[in-house]
Every structure is written in C-alpha cells, then in structure tokens.
Amino acid sequence: MMPIDLDSALAALEPCRPTLDAQCVKLPLRAPFRISDHVFHEVETVVVRLEADGHAGQGEAAGVFYLGDEPAEMLRTLAAARGWIEQGLDHAMIADRLPPGGARNALDCALWDLQTRRAGRPVWRLLGMEPPRPLLTTFTVGKAAPAAMAAEALAYAEARAIKIKLGGDGEDEDRIRAVRAARRDVWLGVDANRGLTPDRLERLLPALADAEVQLVEQPFPVGEDAQLAGFDLPCPVAADESIQTLADLDRLARFYQVVNIKLDKCGGLTEALRIAERARVLGLSVMVGNMIGSSLAMAPAYLIGQYCAVVDLDGPIFLQTDPSPSVRYRDGFVDCSEAVWGGGAAIERPTSGPSSCSI
C-alpha cells in the first residue's frame, strides 16, 4: 500500500467544537492471561465519546499499564482537558497538549470517528488510503507450562500465525519446542516482554533456529537495547516497550529490524501513521499490536495493519464478550468492517460494558 500524505489529509478536515464524555469500562477475560511479569484477569479501558453537529464518534484505549498509564489517570487527564477540547479541537492540538498514552489515543480515535460521521466518508477515504483488506493476524499464547501452551496453540485451529509469550525462566526453550511440535504449519514468533537477559537469549538461540521462529519481540528491558548489538539472531528482532514514540524510534532504530506500533503507546492513529512512515524511511519493518481491548480499539489499529508485515490484533478473542458490531476472525485473518468504527455512516455503537467511573 502506498504511503499517505497525512498532513494534507489533516488540513482538509473541518474544525469542530465537540462535547466530551468519557468513561471507564471493565472487560472481563475468558481466562487469566499471563506474560513474563504480569497476569491479567480483566482489562479496564476508557471509552471517549465526542459529539458535534448531531454526530458522535468514539475511541477506546487501555493505556500502558507498565508505565502507570491507568484508566483512572486517563480520565483525570481528559477531565482537565475538557475546557480546551470543547472550545475547538483538531489532531494537532491533541498531539501538542496531551502526552503519548491512552488518553491521547482514545481522544484522537474518537475525533477521527466523529470526522467520518460529519463527512459521510470512512477514515480510509479521508486519509487517501486504498480500501482496507483482511489481514493475517497472530494469535497469542500466554505464558504457561510448555504442554499447556502447546494445547492452546492446537486450540487455535484456524490460526496461520502464532505468537507465544516467554517467561524469562528455564522453561522457555521447552515452550518454543512444544508449540512448534504441536503446530508445524504456522508462522511462529516469540515475545519476551522484557524478560530475558543476554545469557538467557544466548541459550535460546538453538531452539529459535530449530523451531524456525520468525520474530523475537522485546527480549531485554527498556534501556538495555544496546546489548542486542552483539547478537547474531536467526530472525528479526522487534521493539515494543523500548519504542513508545517517534523520538524513541529515531534513537533506537539501529538496534532493531521491526517496530511494534501500538496506539496506546504512541497516542492514537495520527501518531501511529507518522511512526509507520518514519520507520519506512529508516528501513525498518512495522508490526501493529494491541494492549487487549474490544473491537472498538482494534479498528483504528486495523488501518495501521494495512502497512504492516506482522499484525497482532487478537485482543477481542480474550474477552468474555465483545460488543457488536465487532471485528471478525476467519481462517487466520482479521476483518474489520466500516460499521465497527470510522465508517462514515451514522451508526450508534453501544458502550463496551458497564461503566465503573466517568467524567
């Protein structure tokens, strides 16, 4: 897909003076989800709703838990911004006045959704993109005992790509080998979530090669990226937690081959598009990920996925319920219709779940 002229697309948008509503929504998970240093039993998101000229737009964000970017703090940020938001809002103002993170993401995506309703055209047309296509997505296996992870990989019967969470412990080699033995047919990636040391990564190299692992994501803690310079890995390495923003990308690009763009990290669709373009200029591949959320959070990321070599947009499959309209998963692909978000038509989307707090 050809790059877009983002600045021209933004300049063509009509200004508006929306009213703001935001609420926290708890999304229970089907089962606990484990990564190297955290266990999720539920996900709490913030849903922003903007209304102007008889139209409404929504955006959802979970924030970045490992940075303390929690929903309650996101709501406080949005409440403090209500005055200038309702006096007149555009995407440049959001980028200038809010830091990267969940509050900015939810607001930026809600504004894009509102603008599609006012214009009567979907976001991809406002951006000058080609029509979005279904995307091959990874399905994530949380950290567990090797046999349990192999069983979960088998349960993803339609998956063509699987990403497994490592633990940074002595079982990681067995986890890799067990999942590969169970699913010899899939693209396989591993995500350490900052849980490895150089010695542990060194010990994993034979298993990575034998299992034909195609991607290693965030092996080392943030700030220890330079240790990757001494490794000759059998596959590309992706930065997730280390690269949050455009400034991080320029600073750390030399240590990675792939950057994982998450809207919650960078602060919305607008900044994500800028990171994707900058990564292309720097010669990096891009992937898109998520912090777990409903289809409302996946839909803007789905547009970024149109430019990505790796797509990880499986968040809704972990939820007990995903409000309709929702993204669809079939034969290993994710497909997001215009009815979910940003489609231009005046569709009322229900709230994602019971509200625990609001502004």
Salt bridges, closest charged atoms under 4 A:
ASP7 OD1 - ARG274 NH2 2.90
ASP37 OD2 - ARG194 NH2 2.40
GLU51 OE2 - ARG49 NE 2.89
ASP53 OD2 - ARG118 NH2 2.75
GLU73 OE1 - ARG76 NH2 2.85
GLU86 OE2 - ARG82 NH1 3.59
ASP108 OD1 - HIS91 ND1 2.68
ASP113 OD1 - ARG117 NH2 2.67
ASP169 OD1 - ARG175 NH1 2.61
GLU171 OE1 - ARG175 NH2 3.63
ASP172 OD1 - ARG175 NH1 2.71
GLU173 OE2 - ARG177 NH2 3.09
ASP185 OD2 - ARG183 NH2 2.92
ASP191 OD2 - LYS163 NZ 3.54
ASP191 OD2 - LYS165 NZ 2.66
ASP210 OD2 - ARG177 NH1 3.19
GLU217 OE1 - LYS163 NZ 3.06
ASP240 OD2 - LYS262 NZ 2.82
ASP240 OD1 - LYS265 NZ 2.91
GLU241 OE2 - ARG194 NH1 2.70
ASP248 OD1 - ARG251 NH2 2.91
ASP250 OD1 - ARG278 NE 2.78
GLU271 OE1 - ARG104 NH2 3.53
GLU277 OE2 - ARG280 NH2 2.58
ASP312 OD2 - LYS163 NZ 2.75
ASP331 OD2 - ARG160 NH2 2.39
ASP335 OD2 - ARG328 NH2 3.08
GLU348 OE2 - ARG49 NH1 3.10
